[in-house]
């Protein structure tokens, strides 16, 4: 599952600048971010393939400002666990989550190969504070994958909060992973936080091995 989600997640990144037409200011922020990201990837893709860590760092610098990492991380932890966490533990998980998220996106972008991405017309009126945008990605074989993402308006800027890829709710996927890890670690929050990035990496590697 992680392999398919990772492969399709790039569509969300590349379609972001087309999604915020109702909010010109948000569109400018996202357009500039995405243009910078793709220009950086195009100029350095060979280097990044040899040294993915360099790409993760660049991705965090470029993409970080338009992703609501705190909101996503708190949602993954859920109230059940966040209410028992200290401020220091919450901060640590946000950092671990951000690191794993950049790797998740980065690996998808390194596999980008000019897929056809189409943003669908908005079917319903959008809330001033939250917007859902639907789109499609058509791969080289002609298979179409439906995508949607949720943007929230924070401090007068639109930020990515969640995504659904080919019917897979990524926020729920991460929440389930966190809950399973808490069970495996006998509700030891420190262990779960410390092992989060490794857990995501192992899950992704397992999916890749199964696919092969």
Secondary structure, DSSP 4 states (H G I P E B T S, - for coil): -HHHHHHHHHHHHHHGGGT-TT-HHHHHHHHHHHHHHHHHHHHHHHHHHH-HHHHHHHHHHHHGGGB-HHHHHHHHHHHHHHTTS-HHHHHHHHHHHHHHHHHHHHHHHHT----EEEEPPP-SPPPSSEEEEEEEEE-TT--EEEEEEEEEEETTEEEEEEEEETTEEHHHHHHHHHHHHHHHTTT-HHHHHHTHHHHHHHHHHHHHHHH-
